[in-house]
Amino acid sequence: MTIRFLTSGESHGEKLNAIIEGIPYGYELDFDFINNELASRQKGVGRGNRMNIEKDKIKITSGVRFSVTTASPIAIELQNKDWKNWIYPMSIEKINFFEIDKNLQDTIKEKIKEKKITKLRPAHADLAGILKYGFDDIRYILERSSARETATRVAVGAICQNILKFYNITFNSKIISIGECDDEKRFQEYIESFKKKGESLGGVVQITVKNSPAGLGSFTHWDRRLDGKLAQALMSIPAVKSVEIGLGKDYAKYSGFKSHDEIFEENGKYYHKTNNSGGIEGGMSNGEDIVLTIAMKPIPTMKKALNSVEIKTHKKTKAHFERADICAVEACGVVAKNMSAIIILDAFLDKFGRDCKKDIDLAFKNYQKRTNEI
Ligand SMILES: Cc1cc2nc3c(=O)[nH]c(=O)nc-3n(C[C@H](O)[C@H](O)[C@H](O)COP(=O)(O)O)c2cc1C
């Protein structure tokens, strides 16, 4: 079994939900920690006004008793405070449509028709989405493809981080660059200058996982490789366009002698002096820090709109604009950290057991003892 999770919810729907399966019994959850992670996804220079409205706080409705995980599926809810401002353009079921007065039903239907979005947004899911599903209103696509969904991923990942903290495994994210600026003291003014132009930015973030034991993942089959799993999880974050492990694409520039990490041993302890592999060799963690670097493309929705097409008339138009971030690289780092935590916890439980904390603690201790004796 693996950790599985499903999310549901639209950007301006009533709430976001997630169900996580595969969390063992016996872990005390730290709700302040989880809510802090949610709050840090909402921060960063360049975020849109939506962040002033939403104050994400986790609500757990099953799978936890007296703050301790029970091994049953955990259900999570996050309210969209902004929902009330979006009842008309949003999906009608959200207000128990069939329970309301017939006249009001008709008024709502008319209002929704007026508010159809028909101007395709380049660099979004819009074009492929209307072709694939045959929608006549881009709102169907916008609502679910929106990165608002990443709030639920952060809630799930924060629970996984919470559990890994019991084993001293921690996660950190750091912005390496925003657009062409790599001076962290200048990030704010750099972003502000693009905001003035009605433009947007992307950037590069590095995730570091500390104190991971060696041996998570496996070389024995393609879909058990830890690097492959992390890459899939990180690439699934909206707007992430590359994932690198350790030296990543720079490996191609150097010779084997200049790039590979040599192995040393002292008093029975193996170690490397360098970490170009980013802590993963042969699809397994090797005991060094796991270092992952992701690149996020610039936010597609911009005040200075791109050229596009209107789907009713097929006429040239400017892209639809709806309130957007200018730069969400910091938030993307928080999402990436938490997606990494889901994958690392899953690999950790693969190695040490999936049922209860007591068994897992013992297995972890025994493994540390055995590997110290090799
Ligand atoms: C944390 C975060 C916030 C984002 N905010 C916005 C936004 O406000 N406006 C926007 O157009 N895109 C935003 N994006 C990016 C889009 O969701 C993404 O580019 C789009 O869904 C298309 O997917 P793709 O870039 O993976 O092809 C955000 C992404 C992340 C990770």
The ligand as an ORCA input file, in Angstrom:
! r2SCAN-3c Opt
* xyz 0 1
  C       1.267     28.848     -5.781
  C       0.844     29.143     -7.197
  C       0.062     30.263     -7.466
  C      -0.324     30.552     -8.778
  N      -1.090     31.678     -9.002
  C      -1.495     31.961    -10.266
  C      -2.300     33.124    -10.522
  O      -2.656     33.874     -9.614
  N      -2.662     33.357    -11.797
  C      -2.296     32.552    -12.844
  O      -2.631     32.825    -13.988
  N      -1.534     31.452    -12.616
  C      -1.132     31.128    -11.375
  N      -0.355     30.010    -11.148
  C       0.088     29.190    -12.293
  C      -1.031     28.481    -13.032
  O      -1.860     27.767    -12.125
  C      -0.496     27.530    -14.115
  O       0.512     28.146    -14.847
  C      -1.635     27.101    -15.032
  O      -2.590     26.352    -14.317
  C      -1.160     26.260    -16.244
  O      -0.499     25.109    -15.848
  P       1.012     24.828    -16.334
  O       1.763     26.126    -16.156
  O       1.531     23.755    -15.430
  O       0.967     24.431    -17.780
  C       0.054     29.698     -9.857
  C       0.824     28.547     -9.553
  C       1.228     28.275     -8.263
  C       2.047     27.058     -7.964
*
